[in-house]
Amino acid sequence: MRLDTKCIHGGVFGDPHTGAVSVPIYQVSTYKQEGIGRHRGYEYSRTGNPTRAALEQLIADLENGKRGLAFASGMAAISTVLSLFSRGDHLIVGDDVYGGTYRVLSHVFSRMGMDITHVDTSDPDQVRGAIRETTRAVLMETPSNPLLKVTDIRKIADICRERDLLLIVDNTFLTPYWQNPLDLGADIVVHSATKYLGGHSDVVAGLVVVKDEELGERLHFLQNSIGGVLGPSDAWLLIRGIKTLGLRMRQHESNARRIAEWLRERSDVGAVYYPGLPDHPGHDTASRQARGYGGMISFDVGSGERAERILSRVRYFTLAESLGAVESLISVPARMTHASIPAKRRAELGITDGLIRLSVGVEDVEDLLEDLERALAD
Ligand SMILES: *Cc1c(COP(=O)(O)O)cnc(C)c1O
């Protein structure tokens, strides 16, 4: 089954009992047992729910994995995965991972005795150099946020295999439509499905996929024990969103490519970060390991004042956090998503005050270009 077909026919198609072509929303918490302990696969909806199960099978199919698990948010998914580890375990984590991931590691899991080292995962030597006796896993994102740095998943997977470490890849930015980390050697894929998978700014959700059945069982044990599960209505919204994933991702990407090329031609714009540009440092790796470059662009307009002026002038780019939905969004990472990182550290990472991040939507690209033209004119 090819990818666009899988978005529609993957997982569970419709309802065998009625012929409904959409999976029903099983808005239910408990299930009748024929006798004590005798049931039809479902006993309580924290443990399992048919609508959630359909979504879990769908994401497993899309990521070429064995087991999918759905959570109430991306952070619930990531926190459940991190609960695989124990006091004294050491994790190597990308230095520009999502702010919420950074926060839960540094303020929750480290308090429980886990050790974290942040490195630039786009440099495999830094990952290798950070490994200790107690290291258990590497957690990374590619491309990263907001500078779209690309990490070679295969290279990091090779290092992990040598040292028996789990490789966890947050695949939120590209989705399984463009990139399949499990095929490149990762053990666990996590998603904030709030972003492209949902795609319509109407649901908060997280997904996890693994290719190893035993690891899947351990994660299901944690999902059921911790309880951060996705409700059936939100699971249904995600299934609906994923049906058009291919259409949307192709449009996000062709719009983003046009805008990135247009920005690069302008003399009043500094660096433009988009892995689809041939001179992006991660372009070759991105071209090798992914089928597309996604819809996220960052660019530097020189100063915080100018960035603020541009944000106040755009009409179709909504000033908001988040990303990956049909509507275009615009933000200034230094003052929004990355404000909690100390200024000095931000400067080291290259997240300047004049850096603008776009989540390019699926509107007509001519309208988006006109909007940016008007906003950038001084
Ligand atoms: C948004 C995001 C998360 C967190 O997901 P929520 O659904 O907001 O909890 C994790 N990773 C990345 C890359 C994200 O963009």
The ligand as an SDF file (V2000), in Angstrom:
LIG
                    3D

 15 15  0  0  0  0  0  0  0  0999 V2000
    4.6000   20.7750   20.2480 C   0  0  0  0  0  0  0  0  0  0  0  0
    5.7280   19.8320   20.3240 C   0  0  0  0  0  0  0  0  0  0  0  0
    5.8290   18.8980   21.3740 C   0  0  0  0  0  0  0  0  0  0  0  0
    4.8320   18.8610   22.5200 C   0  0  0  0  0  0  0  0  0  0  0  0
    3.5810   18.4480   22.0870 O   0  0  0  0  0  0  0  0  0  0  0  0
    2.1750   18.8860   22.7800 P   0  0  0  0  0  0  0  0  0  0  0  0
    1.1760   18.2190   21.9290 O   0  0  0  0  0  0  0  0  0  0  0  0
    2.1410   20.3940   22.7310 O   0  0  0  0  0  0  0  0  0  0  0  0
    2.2190   18.3960   24.1770 O   0  0  0  0  0  0  0  0  0  0  0  0
    6.8830   18.0090   21.3730 C   0  0  0  0  0  0  0  0  0  0  0  0
    7.8030   18.0260   20.3790 N   0  0  0  0  0  0  0  0  0  0  0  0
    7.7560   18.9230   19.3680 C   0  0  0  0  0  0  0  0  0  0  0  0
    8.8050   18.8880   18.3070 C   0  0  0  0  0  0  0  0  0  0  0  0
    6.7210   19.8490   19.3080 C   0  0  0  0  0  0  0  0  0  0  0  0
    6.6810   20.7350   18.2950 O   0  0  0  0  0  0  0  0  0  0  0  0
  1  2  1  0
  2  3  1  0
  2 14  2  0
  3  4  1  0
  3 10  2  0
  4  5  1  0
  5  6  1  0
  6  7  2  0
  6  8  1  0
  6  9  1  0
 10 11  1  0
 11 12  2  0
 12 13  1  0
 12 14  1  0
 14 15  1  0
M  END
$$$$
